[in-house]
Amino acid sequence: MTMSGPGLLRFAKVKGSAPASEAADGAGLWDEEVTKWWGEWSSWSTCSRSCGGGVMSRERHCLQQRLQIPQATNSTICVGQAKHYQLCQQQPCPANTASFKQQQCSSFNAKAFGKRYYHWMPLYPDDYTSISNKPCDLQCTTQSGERQLMVQAQDGTSCKDRTYQGVCINGKCEPVGCDGSLYSPRTMDRCRVCGGDGSTCHRVSGSFRKAVSQIGYVFITNIPAGATDILIIERRKTENILALADESGHFFFNGNSAIDNPQNFRVAGTVFKYRRPLSLNSDGLEYIIAHGPTNQSLNAMVCEELVLSFPVLSIPKFNEFDVSPVGHDDISLADMYRWKVSAYAPCSSTCTSGISASYAMCVRYDGVEVDETYCDALTRPEPTHEFCTGRDCQPRWETSRWSECSRTCGEGYQYRTVRCWKMLAPGFDSSVYDDLCESAGLARPMERKACKNKACGPQWELSEWSECSARCGTQGMTKREVRCSVEAPLCDESQKPSSEKACTGPPCDRRWTASDWGPCSGSCGEGRMSRFIACRNLEGKVISNSQCDPVTKPLAVHPCGDKNCPAHWVEQEWDQCDVSCGRGMKTRVVLCAGVENGVYREYPEKRCEASQKPEEQAACFRRPCSTWFTTSWSQCSKTCGAGVRLREVKCYQGEALAQGCDLTSKPEARQMCQLQPCPTEAPEDCEDKVTANCVLVLKVKLCSHWYYRKACCWSCRLKSP
């Protein structure tokens, strides 16, 4: 069976059985076929640019129809491309118009980012020819450089891949030959002939070796009209300079005993690059290069030994210069000063895995590294990165800051936490068992040291108030620790400050707010539009997302594109970690959505089951939790009988003092201690120490303290009932 149509037929077999009656009648077996053929080409689209080169396209569709045909029918397919592209608008743009990259970046000026508007400009100029993995990524930056964005460059944007100059089409750098044809492989040869083999020109090269015996300019040689790939270079550093003039004696640079700065000069229909080192101590050499071709004869002038090399389309006579075919051993224009990609830099991490980046250095034709200013910054290769693995990280001791003195007056102690840490993976530094540091022979840092303040009498010491325990709209309590600086009985209980007070939680008026949608990040199926979602109070202040209803939270991301796109998974932003400290879990919403006629649509999840659903949960870590830390118990306050022993109890969050610990689980800081019974009578040698102020001890009633009872043994025994 055949069908007439503008294209080829395609018969895709779908095996099926003929009706039983047909088989019985001997009518033969039939197959159900899907016949496909190309439709007509559409008309060409408008050019993507109004000037300066662009692309236009046309497309066709593979049509299909279900038919029944006999078995063993030959099949054909829709061969060829469904879309064709063609270059257009090759006339140059006016000199005062913005570049195509600038036009694309400027299109974002009217779009707010975080409720702010920026003036966008290309990150790289139009003539930036560095080879990139994605040469059709348009990178824009703000005037101040504080923000950057990257989007796919529009069709018709100039680009360069590894081999050809090209033009961006659908985000890919497609080659454009020197004949101006899209996908053409033709390139310029050394003689500037498109598609040539380099046989239409000869290289003229040689050395000027005459001794200079006069003051002023010395003629070196004549550069004829039509010369290309011109290179004039010193053999060695000299104090003299190169100059360029026409045959009538008019100098274009370095003439009339004046020295011009190194720069580009437009001469004889081409651009001559004149470069020289800034000092004799520099590694650079003075040289002149030009692509050509020249449209008039030029004279090279100098007063020192030089090397000259340039191919010409026709041969003149040269004094002491040889004429030879174009060779591969000559110094080429591109090799005069060029970028050389170095070996990879050392690994960014001395242990575990890290990143090693390559970097480019500027080298002279003979391989000597010179200052980067000699190479063209626009052609500098972009750095590449590779993963690297170092040795296993060694453990180490980490210490917190010293705590406050345990006593605001008198003698006390300062404490700090000491933990063993180890880098387990890049960005994952974790505390480990102390045994690892000890087995590595690392001396453990001191955890306690003595501190001494001015002498003090009994007084009440206060901690900071804790956070209010109430949630929004309710009443709660806030607490603080109140303790006596010495033994509790010595402080005046009637003057003891309160340790808790009532407090009110924050107001409950909360609402979600959303910023304007940002620009679309790509084509449909990959493009995303995002916006900033925040929970705010009545005053407009951003507060924790946990204070707003998660059910009513607006979407922060949805798909976008300039065409329809089928249902696919769209991830929303991660919610906050479900714990206030330590390790927990975070969640996000993953929707099955698409775009229909430019409008966002949500679909049942079964529409997206062809691809794996992204994770909806992930581990997370917030600030370290507040934890109670205790010191060792002190000695008993008495040498005999019943006494007390003390220890410091501090709340730490990581390495810093905090007030967020649970007061109900606070370890006790004071404990009774019972020693052997005290003797009923003082020893015979009981006497007061000369250095002890026993009168004051009796006055402030310190005989109950073991130290003063011993120092003022005689006085305390007389005073006791």
C-alpha positions as semicolon CSV with decimal commas, in nm:
position;residue;x (nm);y (nm);z (nm)
1;M;0,000;0,000;0,000
2;T;0,134;0,345;-0,084
3;M;0,027;0,696;-0,008
4;S;0,119;1,009;-0,193
5;G;0,279;1,278;0,015
6;P;0,545;1,546;0,014
7;G;0,795;1,332;0,207
8;L;0,905;0,977;0,274
9;L;0,681;0,709;0,424
10;R;0,744;0,533;0,751
11;F;0,580;0,199;0,837
12;A;0,620;0,116;1,203
13;K;0,495;-0,240;1,251
14;V;0,249;-0,323;1,529
15;K;0,188;-0,698;1,517
16;G;-0,177;-0,808;1,524
17;S;-0,390;-1,103;1,409
18;A;-0,646;-1,086;1,130
19;P;-1,011;-1,171;1,207
20;A;-1,086;-1,544;1,221
21;S;-1,327;-1,521;0,929
22;E;-1,060;-1,370;0,706
23;A;-0,813;-1,642;0,797
24;A;-1,071;-1,908;0,726
25;D;-1,146;-1,760;0,386
26;G;-0,775;-1,771;0,301
27;A;-0,757;-1,394;0,265
28;G;-0,405;-1,391;0,424
29;L;-0,263;-1,223;0,736
30;W;-0,272;-0,847;0,780
31;D;-0,062;-0,614;1,000
32;E;-0,177;-0,294;1,163
33;E;0,070;-0,023;1,055
34;V;0,136;0,338;1,157
35;T;0,219;0,518;0,834
36;K;0,434;0,830;0,875
37;W;0,546;1,095;0,626
38;W;0,694;1,443;0,629
39;G;0,463;1,741;0,605
40;E;0,545;2,059;0,412
41;W;0,819;2,295;0,530
42;S;0,692;2,601;0,711
43;S;0,793;2,946;0,592
44;W;1,117;3,093;0,726
45;S;1,091;3,266;1,063
46;T;1,202;3,624;1,114
47;C;1,573;3,678;1,172
48;S;1,680;3,659;1,537
49;R;1,875;3,985;1,492
50;S;1,810;4,302;1,296
51;C;2,179;4,342;1,205
52;G;2,519;4,195;1,274
53;G;2,428;3,836;1,183
54;G;2,149;3,618;1,312
55;V;1,963;3,297;1,232
56;M;1,620;3,211;1,099
57;S;1,453;2,872;1,096
58;R;1,181;2,664;0,936
59;E;1,035;2,332;1,046
60;R;0,825;2,041;0,932
61;H;0,639;1,765;1,110
62;C;0,632;1,390;1,065
63;L;0,264;1,306;1,004
64;Q;0,111;0,967;1,084
65;Q;-0,198;0,754;1,015
66;R;-0,303;0,400;1,124
67;L;-0,375;0,157;0,836
68;Q;-0,396;-0,220;0,775
69;I;-0,160;-0,355;0,510
70;P;-0,042;-0,704;0,411
71;Q;0,253;-0,854;0,596
72;A;0,607;-0,825;0,456
73;T;0,543;-0,478;0,312
74;N;0,867;-0,281;0,284
75;S;0,891;0,002;0,537
76;T;1,051;0,345;0,509
77;I;1,102;0,620;0,769
78;C;1,092;1,000;0,798
79;V;1,461;1,068;0,734
80;G;1,630;1,404;0,756
81;Q;1,596;1,700;0,989
82;A;1,272;1,831;1,131
83;K;1,417;2,183;1,153
84;H;1,650;2,386;0,930
85;Y;1,851;2,696;1,021
86;Q;2,001;2,963;0,800
87;L;2,216;3,271;0,861
88;C;2,059;3,611;0,799
89;Q;2,111;3,986;0,844
90;Q;2,481;3,978;0,770
91;Q;2,512;4,356;0,733
92;P;2,703;4,513;1,026
93;C;2,522;4,706;1,298
94;P;2,575;5,083;1,331
95;A;2,877;5,172;1,541
96;N;2,675;5,343;1,814
97;T;2,432;5,056;1,879
98;A;2,455;4,829;2,183
99;S;2,605;4,484;2,131
100;F;2,377;4,183;2,104
101;K;2,497;4,056;2,443
102;Q;2,428;4,397;2,595
103;Q;2,075;4,393;2,451
104;Q;2,008;4,051;2,603
105;C;2,145;4,148;2,946
106;S;1,954;4,478;2,939
107;S;1,627;4,287;2,900
108;F;1,654;4,201;3,271
109;N;1,670;4,567;3,377
110;A;1,291;4,581;3,409
111;K;1,273;4,268;3,624
112;A;1,305;4,297;4,002
113;F;1,541;4,071;4,194
114;G;1,453;4,069;4,562
115;K;1,239;4,382;4,508
116;R;1,540;4,564;4,363
117;Y;1,615;4,665;4,007
118;Y;1,963;4,647;3,858
119;H;2,139;4,766;3,545
120;W;2,270;4,449;3,382
121;M;2,569;4,428;3,150
122;P;2,768;4,140;2,993
123;L;3,026;3,984;3,223
124;Y;3,258;3,939;2,924
125;P;3,294;4,165;2,616
126;D;3,177;4,056;2,271
127;D;3,529;3,977;2,152
128;Y;3,599;3,746;2,447
129;T;3,712;3,424;2,276
130;S;3,809;3,207;2,570
131;I;3,711;2,845;2,514
132;S;3,432;2,745;2,752
133;N;3,246;2,419;2,809
134;K;2,926;2,615;2,750
135;P;3,007;2,898;2,505
136;C;2,637;2,974;2,460
137;D;2,575;3,061;2,824
138;L;2,507;3,436;2,850
139;Q;2,661;3,567;3,172
140;C;2,543;3,906;3,297
141;T;2,653;4,112;3,595
142;T;2,541;4,432;3,765
143;Q;2,741;4,752;3,729
144;S;2,877;4,712;4,081
145;G;2,940;4,340;4,032
146;E;2,732;4,247;4,337
147;R;2,505;4,007;4,148
148;Q;2,538;3,775;3,850
149;L;2,296;3,571;3,644
150;M;2,344;3,314;3,370
151;V;2,088;3,230;3,104
152;Q;2,095;3,063;2,764
153;A;2,211;3,304;2,493
154;Q;1,958;3,383;2,222
155;D;1,990;3,231;1,877
156;G;2,233;3,433;1,666
157;T;2,477;3,517;1,947
158;S;2,839;3,483;1,837
159;C;3,040;3,205;2,001
160;K;3,355;2,997;1,958
161;D;3,399;2,626;2,009
162;R;3,720;2,422;2,004
163;T;3,761;2,451;1,626
164;Y;3,536;2,710;1,467
165;Q;3,389;3,051;1,512
166;G;3,020;2,991;1,537
167;V;2,672;3,107;1,625
168;C;2,444;2,996;1,910
169;I;2,142;2,788;1,811
170;N;1,928;2,629;2,082
171;G;2,207;2,679;2,335
172;K;2,473;2,505;2,122
173;C;2,763;2,669;1,940
174;E;2,715;2,568;1,575
175;P;3,009;2,626;1,333
176;V;3,012;2,898;1,068
177;G;3,273;2,860;0,794
178;C;3,488;3,137;0,651
179;D;3,253;3,131;0,348
180;G;2,976;3,262;0,573
181;S;2,776;2,938;0,556
182;L;2,625;2,769;0,858
183;Y;2,778;2,426;0,939
184;S;3,050;2,487;0,677
185;P;3,390;2,333;0,771
186;R;3,590;2,576;0,557
187;T;3,856;2,786;0,733
188;M;4,112;3,046;0,631
189;D;4,454;2,911;0,540
190;R;4,784;3,082;0,618
191;C;4,748;3,291;0,303
192;R;4,403;3,419;0,407
193;V;4,234;3,214;0,137
194;C;3,905;3,057;0,247
195;G;3,937;2,682;0,213
196;G;4,287;2,714;0,067
197;D;4,582;2,482;0,124
198;G;4,845;2,750;0,193
199;S;5,011;2,717;-0,147
200;T;4,921;3,064;-0,282
201;C;5,174;3,253;-0,073
202;H;5,535;3,224;0,039
203;R;5,701;3,315;0,364
204;V;5,977;3,572;0,355
205;S;6,201;3,551;0,660
206;G;6,548;3,648;0,761
207;S;6,772;3,838;1,004
208;F;6,901;4,192;0,995
209;R;7,262;4,179;1,113
210;K;7,424;4,500;0,989
211;A;7,615;4,699;1,245
212;V;7,462;5,038;1,316
213;S;7,711;5,312;1,246
214;Q;7,488;5,616;1,225
215;I;7,265;5,816;1,458
216;G;6,896;5,811;1,371
217;Y;6,672;5,564;1,192
218;V;6,811;5,271;0,998
219;F;6,613;5,107;0,717
220;I;6,560;4,733;0,777
221;T;6,338;4,615;0,494
222;N;6,025;4,691;0,297
223;I;5,696;4,520;0,378
224;P;5,506;4,498;0,047
225;A;5,136;4,555;-0,003
226;G;4,938;4,235;0,048
227;A;5,160;4,103;0,327
228;T;4,986;3,898;0,598
229;D;5,078;3,740;0,929
230;I;5,352;3,999;0,988
231;L;5,595;3,940;1,273
232;I;5,901;4,152;1,357
233;I;6,079;4,055;1,679
234;E;6,409;4,128;1,853
235;R;6,657;3,847;1,892
236;R;6,767;3,990;2,225
237;K;6,677;4,283;2,448
238;T;6,814;4,619;2,334
239;E;6,776;4,981;2,431
240;N;6,664;5,072;2,078
241;I;6,315;5,074;1,940
242;L;6,128;4,958;1,632
243;A;5,949;5,205;1,407
244;L;5,713;5,181;1,110
245;A;5,687;5,430;0,824
246;D;5,552;5,451;0,469
247;E;5,773;5,487;0,163
248;S;5,741;5,867;0,171
249;G;5,896;5,882;0,518
250;H;5,578;5,935;0,723
251;F;5,605;5,748;1,057
252;F;5,305;5,569;1,203
253;F;5,464;5,515;1,545
254;N;5,796;5,577;1,720
255;G;5,892;5,840;1,465
256;N;6,057;6,183;1,483
257;S;6,263;6,076;1,789
258;A;5,943;6,027;1,993
259;I;5,855;5,700;2,164
260;D;5,492;5,588;2,167
261;N;5,339;5,373;2,439
262;P;5,277;5,007;2,349
263;Q;4,935;4,996;2,183
264;N;4,743;4,901;1,869
265;F;4,787;5,118;1,558
266;R;4,555;5,110;1,255
267;V;4,797;5,120;0,962
268;A;4,768;5,023;0,593
269;G;4,421;4,874;0,624
270;T;4,503;4,646;0,920
271;V;4,589;4,668;1,290
272;F;4,954;4,660;1,398
273;K;5,015;4,551;1,758
274;Y;5,325;4,722;1,894
275;R;5,456;4,583;2,223
276;R;5,774;4,637;2,420
277;P;5,887;4,559;2,777
278;L;5,857;4,837;3,030
279;S;6,220;4,794;3,139
280;L;6,537;4,607;3,046
281;N;6,481;4,385;3,350
282;S;6,163;4,245;3,197
283;D;6,154;3,903;3,030
284;G;5,958;4,040;2,733
285;L;6,095;4,137;2,393
286;E;5,997;4,423;2,164
287;Y;5,788;4,310;1,867
288;I;5,538;4,414;1,597
289;I;5,262;4,183;1,472
290;A;4,972;4,230;1,230
291;H;4,720;3,999;1,066
292;G;4,714;4,192;0,739
293;P;4,678;4,202;0,449
294;T;4,837;4,544;0,406
295;N;4,705;4,777;0,135
296;Q;5,032;4,970;0,088
297;S;5,406;4,922;0,120
298;L;5,567;4,993;0,457
299;N;5,924;5,037;0,578
300;A;6,050;4,876;0,898
301;M;6,307;5,090;1,079
302;V;6,536;5,014;1,375
303;C;6,894;5,031;1,497
304;E;6,969;4,685;1,641
305;E;6,979;4,311;1,554
306;L;6,627;4,176;1,473
307;V;6,439;3,873;1,345
308;L;6,169;3,941;1,084
309;S;5,907;3,705;0,944
310;F;5,602;3,769;0,727
311;P;5,433;3,585;0,434
312;V;5,341;3,793;0,131
313;L;5,114;3,728;-0,166
314;S;5,389;3,834;-0,410
315;I;5,772;3,824;-0,368
316;P;5,985;4,166;-0,376
317;K;6,361;4,161;-0,358
318;F;6,495;4,169;-0,002
319;N;6,851;4,250;0,105
320;E;6,993;3,958;0,305
321;F;6,649;3,790;0,330
322;D;6,560;3,440;0,217
323;V;6,245;3,339;0,028
324;S;6,106;2,999;0,126
325;P;5,768;2,817;0,129
326;V;5,552;2,848;0,438
327;G;5,704;2,619;0,698
328;H;5,599;2,480;1,033
329;D;5,918;2,575;1,214
330;D;5,867;2,949;1,183
331;I;5,744;3,157;1,475
332;S;5,373;3,205;1,405
333;L;5,163;3,501;1,502
334;A;4,969;3,304;1,762
335;D;5,288;3,164;1,921
336;M;5,464;3,494;1,984
337;Y;5,314;3,533;2,330
338;R;5,055;3,275;2,415
339;W;4,864;3,127;2,706
340;K;4,984;2,791;2,829
341;V;4,767;2,582;3,059
342;S;4,983;2,474;3,348
343;A;4,969;2,157;3,546
344;Y;4,703;2,141;3,813
345;A;4,755;2,344;4,126
346;P;4,798;2,164;4,459
347;C;4,484;2,008;4,604
348;S;4,265;2,259;4,787
349;S;4,248;2,023;5,083
350;T;4,558;1,878;5,246
351;C;4,353;1,580;5,358
352;T;4,039;1,399;5,239
353;S;3,912;1,503;4,894
354;G;3,933;1,853;4,751
355;I;3,948;2,047;4,426
356;S;4,254;2,098;4,205
357;A;4,231;2,378;3,949
358;S;4,443;2,440;3,641
359;Y;4,563;2,789;3,565
360;A;4,710;2,962;3,259
361;M;5,044;3,135;3,240
362;C;5,179;3,360;2,967
363;V;5,486;3,225;2,785
364;R;5,713;3,360;2,514
365;Y;5,770;3,174;2,188
366;D;6,078;3,008;2,340
367;G;5,882;2,880;2,641
368;V;6,001;3,141;2,891
369;E;5,724;3,249;3,131
370;V;5,662;3,624;3,118
371;D;5,425;3,869;3,283
372;E;5,056;3,814;3,205
373;T;5,023;4,159;3,047
374;Y;5,201;4,033;2,734
375;C;4,920;3,790;2,651
376;D;4,573;3,884;2,531
377;A;4,342;3,874;2,833
378;L;4,043;3,808;2,608
379;T;4,185;3,474;2,493
380;R;4,285;3,345;2,835
381;P;4,163;2,986;2,880
382;E;3,911;2,936;3,154
383;P;4,032;2,726;3,449
384;T;3,926;2,364;3,477
385;H;3,869;2,176;3,800
386;E;3,924;1,818;3,904
387;F;3,866;1,629;4,226
388;C;4,176;1,530;4,417
389;T;4,233;1,312;4,721
390;G;4,482;1,387;4,995
391;R;4,597;1,184;5,290
392;D;4,372;1,091;5,580
393;C;4,313;1,395;5,803
394;Q;4,483;1,386;6,143
395;P;4,274;1,441;6,458
396;R;4,325;1,753;6,666
397;W;4,222;1,902;7,000
398;E;3,978;2,192;6,985
399;T;3,915;2,411;7,291
400;S;3,635;2,652;7,373
401;R;3,690;2,998;7,518
402;W;3,762;3,014;7,888
403;S;3,447;3,057;8,095
404;E;3,394;3,339;8,339
405;C;3,553;3,295;8,677
406;S;3,342;3,065;8,893
407;R;3,345;3,331;9,163
408;T;3,279;3,701;9,111
409;C;3,504;3,769;9,407
410;G;3,770;3,574;9,585
411;E;3,936;3,263;9,441
412;G;3,766;3,045;9,182
413;Y;3,822;2,857;8,859
414;Q;3,776;2,908;8,485
415;Y;3,673;2,616;8,267
416;R;3,667;2,529;7,900
417;T;3,560;2,227;7,698
418;V;3,825;2,019;7,524
419;R;3,716;1,790;7,243
420;C;3,886;1,581;6,978
421;W;3,790;1,680;6,623
422;K;3,867;1,536;6,281
423;M;3,788;1,631;5,921
424;L;3,593;1,331;5,792
425;A;3,498;1,474;5,451
426;P;3,515;1,813;5,275
427;G;3,296;2,050;5,473
428;F;3,221;1,783;5,737
429;D;3,428;1,847;6,048
430;S;3,308;1,638;6,341
431;S;3,393;1,569;6,704
432;V;3,525;1,216;6,759
433;Y;3,629;1,001;7,053
434;D;3,919;1,138;7,259
435;D;4,104;0,811;7,201
436;L;4,190;0,921;6,845
437;C;4,376;1,230;6,967
438;E;4,540;1,044;7,251
439;S;4,659;0,759;7,027
440;A;4,811;1,021;6,794
441;G;5,028;1,139;7,083
442;L;4,862;1,480;7,114
443;A;4,887;1,639;7,458
444;R;4,543;1,723;7,595
445;P;4,505;2,099;7,660
446;M;4,432;2,222;8,014
447;E;4,062;2,232;8,096
448;R;4,071;2,425;8,426
449;K;4,277;2,711;8,563
450;A;4,262;2,918;8,879
451;C;4,129;3,272;8,880
452;K;4,124;3,529;9,157
453;N;3,909;3,839;9,204
454;K;3,894;4,089;9,487
455;A;3,795;3,959;9,827
456;C;3,423;3,957;9,893
457;G;3,170;3,890;10,158
458;P;2,846;3,696;10,121
459;Q;2,630;3,819;9,828
460;W;2,367;3,695;9,585
461;E;2,485;3,607;9,231
462;L;2,243;3,613;8,936
463;S;2,242;3,454;8,589
464;E;2,068;3,604;8,282
465;W;1,692;3,557;8,237
466;S;1,602;3,259;8,017
467;E;1,376;3,289;7,712
468;C;1,004;3,310;7,777
469;S;0,850;2,964;7,781
470;A;0,520;3,087;7,632
471;R;0,417;3,051;7,269
472;C;0,238;3,331;7,089
473;G;-0,067;3,469;7,266
474;T;-0,012;3,277;7,593
475;Q;0,143;3,334;7,936
476;G;0,461;3,165;8,053
477;M;0,757;3,196;8,286
478;T;1,115;3,311;8,251
479;K;1,377;3,194;8,500
480;R;1,726;3,271;8,624
481;E;1,967;3,117;8,871
482;V;2,012;3,286;9,209
483;R;2,293;3,163;9,436
484;C;2,498;3,280;9,732
485;S;2,861;3,360;9,661
486;V;2,958;3,160;9,969
487;E;2,759;2,917;10,180
488;A;2,385;2,982;10,152
489;P;2,324;3,047;10,527
490;L;2,567;3,339;10,514
491;C;2,354;3,536;10,260
492;D;2,056;3,739;10,381
493;E;1,752;3,539;10,270
494;S;1,526;3,844;10,302
495;Q;1,734;4,017;10,030
496;K;1,732;3,721;9,788
497;P;1,619;3,828;9,435
498;S;1,339;3,636;9,263
499;S;1,442;3,344;9,043
500;E;1,139;3,350;8,809
501;K;0,874;3,585;8,676
502;A;0,574;3,580;8,446
503;C;0,609;3,668;8,076
504;T;0,386;3,695;7,768
505;G;0,453;3,518;7,437
506;P;0,482;3,711;7,109
507;P;0,166;3,824;6,921
508;C;0,008;3,565;6,694
509;D;-0,058;3,789;6,392
510;R;0,155;3,626;6,125
511;R;0,131;3,609;5,746
512;W;0,318;3,473;5,442
513;T;0,461;3,729;5,199
514;A;0,595;3,663;4,849
515;S;0,825;3,868;4,626
516;D;0,774;3,912;4,251
517;W;0,864;3,618;4,029
518;G;1,220;3,624;3,895
519;P;1,308;3,561;3,528
520;C;1,271;3,219;3,362
521;S;1,598;3,029;3,389
522;G;1,565;2,822;3,069
523;S;1,348;2,648;2,816
524;C;1,034;2,461;2,907
525;G;1,099;2,143;3,101
526;E;1,417;2,293;3,247
527;G;1,315;2,652;3,311
528;R;1,224;2,764;3,662
529;M;1,082;3,086;3,802
530;S;1,141;3,147;4,172
531;R;1,045;3,402;4,435
532;F;1,125;3,472;4,799
533;I;0,871;3,352;5,057
534;A;0,892;3,486;5,413
535;C;0,686;3,479;5,732
536;R;0,635;3,832;5,870
537;N;0,462;3,992;6,168
538;L;0,233;4,296;6,161
539;E;0,532;4,530;6,155
540;G;0,666;4,355;5,845
541;K;0,964;4,201;6,025
542;V;1,081;3,862;5,895
543;I;1,035;3,595;6,162
544;S;1,076;3,218;6,179
545;N;0,873;3,020;5,921
546;S;0,748;2,801;6,206
547;Q;0,532;3,097;6,322
548;C;0,320;3,081;6,000
549;D;0,077;2,810;5,891
550;P;0,267;2,567;5,663
551;V;-0,058;2,465;5,488
552;T;-0,106;2,814;5,344
553;K;0,257;2,867;5,236
554;P;0,268;2,991;4,872
555;L;0,476;2,814;4,608
556;A;0,831;2,943;4,576
557;V;0,918;2,770;4,244
558;H;0,717;2,681;3,937
559;P;0,807;2,571;3,583
560;C;0,813;2,811;3,292
561;G;0,903;2,829;2,924
562;D;0,802;2,988;2,597
563;K;0,623;2,672;2,482
564;N;0,404;2,400;2,628
565;C;0,587;2,136;2,825
566;P;0,463;1,804;2,963
567;A;0,417;1,716;3,325
568;H;0,744;1,681;3,518
569;W;0,865;1,696;3,878
570;V;0,911;2,047;4,019
571;E;1,088;2,081;4,357
572;Q;1,000;2,360;4,598
573;E;1,249;2,514;4,839
574;W;1,349;2,318;5,149
575;D;1,159;2,401;5,467
576;Q;1,346;2,484;5,784
577;C;1,508;2,207;5,984
578;D;1,255;2,041;6,218
579;V;1,481;2,088;6,521
580;S;1,599;2,406;6,685
581;C;1,946;2,261;6,743
582;G;2,151;1,956;6,656
583;R;2,063;1,713;6,377
584;G;1,716;1,678;6,232
585;M;1,521;1,646;5,909
586;K;1,405;1,899;5,653
587;T;1,125;1,854;5,402
588;R;1,010;2,010;5,079
589;V;0,712;1,986;4,849
590;V;0,762;1,810;4,515
591;L;0,482;1,869;4,265
592;C;0,394;1,716;3,930
593;A;0,343;2,023;3,711
594;G;0,380;2,160;3,360
595;V;0,291;2,451;3,133
596;E;-0,013;2,464;2,903
597;N;-0,055;2,764;2,672
598;G;0,186;2,959;2,889
599;V;-0,012;2,885;3,209
600;Y;0,120;2,683;3,505
601;R;-0,074;2,359;3,568
602;E;-0,056;2,094;3,842
603;Y;-0,121;1,726;3,760
604;P;-0,173;1,402;3,954
605;E;0,157;1,238;4,049
606;K;0,095;0,942;3,818
607;R;0,154;1,176;3,521
608;C;0,519;1,211;3,633
609;E;0,589;0,848;3,725
610;A;0,807;0,799;3,416
611;S;1,091;0,975;3,600
612;Q;1,214;0,924;3,955
613;K;1,059;1,157;4,208
614;P;1,317;1,384;4,379
615;E;1,378;1,341;4,751
616;E;1,122;1,505;4,978
617;Q;1,328;1,461;5,298
618;A;1,694;1,521;5,381
619;A;1,912;1,537;5,690
620;C;1,994;1,882;5,829
621;F;2,198;2,035;6,110
622;R;2,134;2,357;6,298
623;R;2,340;2,525;6,565
624;P;2,482;2,301;6,842
625;C;2,234;2,226;7,120
626;S;2,268;2,389;7,461
627;T;2,408;2,139;7,711
628;W;2,485;2,139;8,081
629;F;2,854;2,093;8,164
630;T;2,981;2,028;8,517
631;T;3,320;2,043;8,687
632;S;3,451;1,791;8,937
633;W;3,324;1,814;9,293
634;S;3,525;2,032;9,530
635;Q;3,659;1,904;9,860
636;C;3,414;1,888;10,147
637;S;3,371;2,218;10,323
638;K;3,459;2,055;10,656
639;T;3,732;1,820;10,767
640;C;3,495;1,637;10,996
641;G;3,127;1,604;11,052
642;A;2,864;1,719;10,799
643;G;2,965;1,964;10,527
644;V;2,896;2,052;10,165
645;R;3,086;2,014;9,841
646;L;3,038;2,227;9,532
647;R;3,087;2,211;9,158
648;E;3,032;2,452;8,869
649;V;2,731;2,390;8,643
650;K;2,740;2,587;8,319
651;C;2,516;2,596;8,010
652;Y;2,714;2,581;7,683
653;Q;2,600;2,608;7,324
654;G;2,890;2,467;7,127
655;E;3,184;2,659;7,271
656;A;2,996;2,961;7,408
657;L;2,810;3,020;7,732
658;A;2,434;3,022;7,684
659;Q;2,101;3,025;7,870
660;G;1,906;2,781;7,655
661;C;1,951;2,466;7,867
662;D;1,654;2,287;8,021
663;L;1,637;2,399;8,384
664;T;1,445;2,085;8,485
665;S;1,745;1,870;8,390
666;K;2,009;2,094;8,545
667;P;2,259;1,890;8,750
668;E;2,291;1,983;9,114
669;A;2,574;2,216;9,202
670;R;2,570;2,155;9,581
671;Q;2,582;1,831;9,771
672;M;2,605;1,732;10,135
673;C;2,916;1,544;10,245
674;Q;2,958;1,343;10,567
675;L;3,307;1,279;10,705
676;Q;3,433;1,119;11,029
677;P;3,280;1,266;11,347
678;C;3,452;1,572;11,486
679;P;3,635;1,537;11,824
680;T;3,441;1,671;12,121
681;E;3,740;1,866;12,249
682;A;3,997;2,066;12,068
683;P;4,355;1,933;12,066
684;E;4,589;2,052;12,338
685;D;4,796;2,250;12,090
686;C;4,491;2,445;11,972
687;E;4,589;2,807;11,918
688;D;4,510;3,092;11,684
689;K;4,738;3,159;11,386
690;V;4,915;3,494;11,403
691;T;4,824;3,571;11,040
692;A;4,451;3,509;11,091
693;N;4,222;3,801;11,188
694;C;4,028;3,597;11,437
695;V;3,841;3,900;11,574
696;L;3,685;3,953;11,230
697;V;3,620;3,578;11,194
698;L;3,414;3,584;11,511
699;K;3,237;3,902;11,406
700;V;3,115;3,765;11,070
701;K;3,050;3,421;11,218
702;L;3,293;3,220;11,004
703;C;3,384;2,961;11,267
704;S;3,156;2,712;11,091
705;H;3,396;2,710;10,798
706;W;3,664;2,444;10,836
707;Y;3,952;2,673;10,734
708;Y;3,868;2,955;10,976
709;R;3,779;2,709;11,251
710;K;4,130;2,567;11,223
711;A;4,307;2,901;11,179
712;C;4,122;3,052;11,479
713;C;4,103;2,732;11,681
714;W;4,131;2,893;12,026
715;S;3,889;3,181;11,959
716;C;3,628;2,961;11,791
717;R;3,644;2,706;12,079
718;L;3,587;2,979;12,337
719;K;3,298;3,123;12,135
720;S;3,121;2,789;12,086
721;P;2,841;2,717;12,336
